[in-house]
């Protein structure tokens, strides 16, 4: 069964460093998302992306964050200058029009630890 | 701001029991409500509900939506230890490009 994959599974970085989290959405999906979950808290929406453009973003998704679909398979989240409070689990998700845009399938996540 | 509240926050049962998880919401221009199961990491899709009163069923799991009273329930019958997980409810507003707003989840523990 097709699934969303994410790499790396765990990333440790120093405060102020740039990180890139990578995702390979399900191959025929057209809508892509990033969410994060700080330990013990709710899953929070960051951004949605369609047709090479950001469709919607949350207040969390400030200028430090960017997303890109550099080729036909990868979808990345870049954090330019990480802060301690960026430590969280980051989930990528994707959906397709035939299954309904809202039915999102999540990857296993990347745990980001900022020291 | 959209709001999703789940209850109970945690539940401990024994195998074979039936459980009912609740999700109430406040959202402008409601479009859909989704249930996910989160075990160790990724939320796994269970159901999407858009219409009131139509039960969705998958094996021992079922869910229904009440758009008048603004809530949904997720039922699990004949629980098994493998059902132990966090169950998440999320809503989408009609003007959204797919933003899921999640509740805090219900932690279900099923003892043998």
Interface residues (C-beta under 8 A of the other chain):
Chain A: X4 X31 X33 X35 X41 X42 X43 X44 X45 X48 X50 X55 X56 X58 X89 X91 X95 X100 X101 X102 X103 X104 X105 X106 X107 X108 X109
Chain B: X31 X32 X34 X36 X41 X42 X43 X44 X45 X48 X88 X90 X92 X96 X97 X98 X99 X100 X101 X102 X103 X104 X105
